């Protein structure tokens, strides 16, 4: 998995490329936490993500909790149908902001 970080002034954009699974979720979690150190608003772009595991969901949950504690926001964009189904089935669609 690769993550491209872009500072867009009012938010940090993380473009995620690859699978978000047990092996790669620590990298996503760290990227999200690093982004929140620079800005209170983070957009996680899942344009090139086809699979997410429970470990990936945990990374997103930690990101959401960090956003709440900082009075900021975390949004997911370009979520594929497959990933959206996982988010729906796990109940994460009601926790996360998905655009």
C-alpha positions in Angstrom: 0.0 0.0 0.0 1.1 3.5 -0.8 -0.2 6.8 0.7 0.3 10.1 -0.9 0.0 13.0 1.5 -1.1 16.4 0.2 -1.5 19.6 2.3 -4.6 21.4 0.9 -4.4 24.3 3.4 -7.8 23.7 5.2 -7.2 19.9 5.3 -4.7 17.1 4.7 -5.5 14.6 1.9 -4.3 11.0 2.1 -4.6 9.2 -1.2 -4.5 5.6 -0.4 -3.4 3.1 -3.0 -3.7 -0.7 -2.4 -5.2 -3.1 0.1 -6.0 -2.0 3.6 -5.4 -5.2 5.6 -3.6 -6.6 8.6 -0.2 -5.9 7.1 -0.9 -2.4 5.8 -3.3 -0.9 8.4 -0.6 0.2 10.8 0.8 2.4 8.0 -2.6 3.9 7.3 -3.2 4.5 11.1 0.2 6.2 11.4 -0.5 8.4 8.3 -3.9 9.4 9.7 -2.4 10.3 13.1 0.5 12.2 11.5 -2.0 14.2 9.4 -3.9 15.2 12.5 -0.7 16.6 13.9 -0.6 19.0 11.0 -4.3 19.8 10.6 -7.5 19.1 12.4 -9.3 18.1 9.1 -8.3 15.0 7.2 -9.7 13.6 4.0 -8.9 9.9 3.3 -9.2 9.2 -0.4 -9.9 5.5 -1.1 -9.9 5.9 -4.9 -7.5 3.0 -5.3 -8.6 0.8 -2.4 -10.5 -2.4 -3.3 -10.2 -4.3 0.0 -10.4 -3.3 3.7 -10.1 -5.7 6.6 -11.2 -5.4 10.2 -7.7 -4.1 11.0 -8.3 -1.3 8.4 -11.6 -0.5 10.1 -9.7 -0.1 13.4 -7.4 2.4 11.8 -10.3 4.4 10.5 -12.0 4.2 14.0 -8.9 5.6 15.6 -8.8 8.4 13.0 -12.4 9.3 13.7 -11.9 9.3 17.5 -8.8 11.6 16.9 -10.8 13.9 14.8 -13.5 14.2 17.4 -11.0 14.8 20.2 -9.4 17.6 18.2 -12.7 19.2 17.2 -11.9 18.4 13.6 -13.2 16.1 10.9 -12.2 13.0 9.0 -14.0 12.2 5.7 -13.7 9.2 3.4 -14.0 9.9 -0.3 -14.1 7.8 -3.5 -15.1 4.6 -1.6 -15.7 1.6 -3.9 -18.8 -0.4 -3.8 -17.0 -3.4 -2.2 -15.5 -1.3 0.5 -18.8 0.5 1.1 -20.5 -2.9 1.7 -17.9 -3.7 4.4 -18.5 -0.3 6.0 -22.2 -0.8 5.9 -22.2 -4.4 7.3 -19.8 -3.4 10.1 -21.9 -0.3 11.0 -19.0 2.0 10.2 -21.1 3.9 7.7 -23.0 5.5 10.6 -19.8 6.4 12.4 -17.7 7.8 9.5 -18.4 10.6 7.1 -18.4 9.1 3.6 -18.7 11.3 0.6 
